[in-house]
Amino acid sequence: EGLDILPMVMDLGRPSPALGWENGEEVSFLERTAGRFDMVFALALVHHLLVRERVPMKHIIAHFARQTTRWAIIEWVPPEDPQFLRLSGPNRRLYEALTAEVFEASLVEDFRLERRLGITGGARVLYLLERLRS
């Protein structure tokens, strides 16, 4: 109650661009939101960016670090998860080497792992991360 929470829905693969004459009337979504949030939640998102948008893991993690001033909660969805398998389809072999350890190693440049919590009923994991100061 009374918390300043702003739920946002955005296609991060195609965020809103800068608009107007010479892109000068409104800056892009990513420019408007960089460093504006105390906490960023990325729930069931990373695997979509990896598979559908083909964004490298280190770029995904760096994006979350740019958006938050301190905290992030990121859900890890492993390649053997039914939704990951559905998304990756015939390309699933591309993600065979992708493990939680690989994911955790991609965090160290931008975040400190504060806590890890397995989600009941599957192999998904929630990570509470604190942004490293640059």
N, C-alpha and C positions, 0 to 999 in steps of 0.2 A: 504494500500500500504506500502510495505517495512517492514511489521511486520514479526517477526520470528515465523511463525505458522507451526507446524508439525502435519498434520492430520494422525492419526494412526488407523488402523483397526486390532483388535486383539480379538480372542475368549478368553474373560476373564475367562470363565469356564475351559479352557484348554490352559493356556498361555505357550509360548515356554519355555521348561525346560533348565537347564544347560546342556551343551554338552561337548563332548570330553572325553579323558581319565580321569577317576574319576571325571567327571563333572568339570574339571579344565581349559578347553580351552575357554569356553564362559559361563558366568554366565547367569542365567535365565532372561527372559524379565522383570519380576517384580523387580529383583535385579538391573538390568541396569537402570530402569526408576524411582525407588523410589526417591522422592524429586527432580525430574529433571524438573518439569513443574511449571510455574507461575500460570497457570490456567488449570483445567481439566474440560472438558465437558462430561457429561453423559446424553445424550439425548435418550429417549425411551430405556433405558438400564436396569434400576433397576428392573422392573417387569420381564424381561427375566432372570436375575440372581436369583430372588426370586422363580420363577415358574419352569423354565427349569433346573436350576442348584441346586435349593433348598439351596441357600446360605442365612444364617440368615441376616436380615437387618443390624444389628450392624456391621457385618463383611464387608458388602458391603460399608457402610459409612466409616469404618476405612480404607478400601483399598483406597478409593478416597483421604482420608486425607494423607495417606502415599505417594501418587503419586504427590500431589501438594505442592508447597512451600507456597502458600497463598490462592488462589481462586478456587472455584468449582461452576459450574452451573449444577444442577441436575434437570432433569425433573421427576416430580411425575406423574405416570399414575395410577389412582385409579382402584380398582378391578371391578368397573362397566363399565369401558372403554371397547369398543368392542374388541380391541386387547388383553387386559388382559383376558377377558372372553374366547376368542378363545384359548389363551395359556393355561389357567388353566383347560379348559374343564370340565371333571367330578370331578376335584379336587377343583372347585371354592369355595366350602364351607369352605375350609381350609383358605381362605383369607377374609372371611366375616368381621372379626374384624379389618382388615387392613384399616386404615383411614389416612387422611392427618395429623391428630393430632398424630397418632402413628408414622408416618414417621418423623414428626418434632421433636418428643421426642427422636427419635434415633439419631438425629443430634447433640444434645447438648454436648456430650462428645468430639467431634472432631471439630465442626464448630460453628460459630456464624451466625445466620440468618441475612443477610444484607437486602435482599429484596425478595418479593414473587410476582409473576406476573402470573395471570391466562391466559391461551391460549384461544383465541377466538374460539367459536364453540364446546366447550367440557369442561370437568372437569379437564383436565391436567393443571399442574402448574409448572412454572419454578422457581427454587430457586437459588438465588445468595448467596453463602456462603463464609465466610472468615474462614480459618483454624485457630484454636486455637493453640497458641504456646505451645509446650510441655516442 
